């Protein structure tokens, strides 16, 4: 088996070093020396103990960010200099891509091929893309009348708190850090408690390449009644950017009201993946698999509701179940693994609860629905699961499972599927598979979601905005839209009247 052996682990020595908080350019213990453990989802072994940042630690980090913003060299630095630092960070990350990929796989569980060929290159390209923006932030001059010279300045928001999830730990850090830094903000990043490691390693690179102290602070720890909540409540944080569950999103909005800080949210999804009879069926089968099983289904834009036109239902299901039954499940460090473990035991229990709910409501379990035994029993594995004959009102069609569970909903007409597609509280993404361009564009316009893929799924680029309609959040990340999130516009009026 081509599993990465322990001796080949590039992050082996690093794992043994203390995992502290990055505050004001220094690595420091959490208050009272508290730590928590992070485990390997493939075998439930402890990987490392990590500093558990408290509310007080969060406060210290905010103070450091504030000082760096108001007094440090960061704001006076030429944009080209900021760009150079971001390019350097991207280069250093790229040089260590194998090490980072292994670390990500160990901490999160995802297949090494995905860490290496998706998470790492995307993170590197995100830093590069935003490095390019540093020198392109411009204001306007506005011709009001001859008595005034009027212009706008695009300024950083100030001190930003960024709270990120565990499904793409490094990539989410890049989506958050890249634009915030390009725009000249200082920040406090709070990685998810399940997956703190790649963010900490990234923190080391940030120090090495020469970002001034206090510009990037990293506080590992928990959310409720801890570092996460303290950051979202903090009266001296100007903006909070959050990616995670919709329930947590609501808490963040509530916590933000004290100083009315700006909030951007990227929350859950329940994407319709719609296949018409005139589609390229083999491509759509592959798209359905990527749509739901990529990253073990722990993707907010996962195509968790597969709408199949009735006339192709049987053919499609035969091809789909045949492929899915052959998917290789195993530890993420095995090069052959196509589907790894879920991130935590808690997630496994949650997913299994949904499997039971699906059966109870009368959906037909056609594969999976259980945990693998044998070698994999120790890890947090759930077999890829498909329910057929799902009705859009069922719990498994309405709630975000965040696991490898696909609901298949047969449909008869364009009108029917168009209506059902939008009947969920979420609106993050959707997909349409057809050879008919009219149908494709009509549905693309009709689906209430921030991203619609036509004859593809899960395609991303740092240039293309991503975000939600409805309860999937607000604000758009990536592209020039992140620049809006991390800047303020100021209008300046100059009296030039004679
Ligand atoms: P999940 O339940 O899937 O872990 P969450 O939305 O709870 O997803 O977690 C995403 C991020 O939000 C994590 O970094 C977590 O620590 C943080 N978090 C959780 N609860 C809160 C909260 N009440 N306030 C601020 N941050 C939180």
Boltz pocket constraint, residues with backbone or C-beta under 6 A from the ligand:
constraints:
  - pocket:
      binder: B
      contacts: [[A, 163], [A, 164], [A, 165], [A, 166], [A, 190], [A, 191], [A, 192], [A, 193], [A, 221], [A, 222], [A, 223], [A, 224], [A, 225], [A, 227], [A, 228], [A, 229], [A, 230], [A, 232], [A, 243], [A, 244], [A, 245], [A, 246], [A, 248], [A, 249], [A, 251], [A, 252]]
      max_distance: 6.0
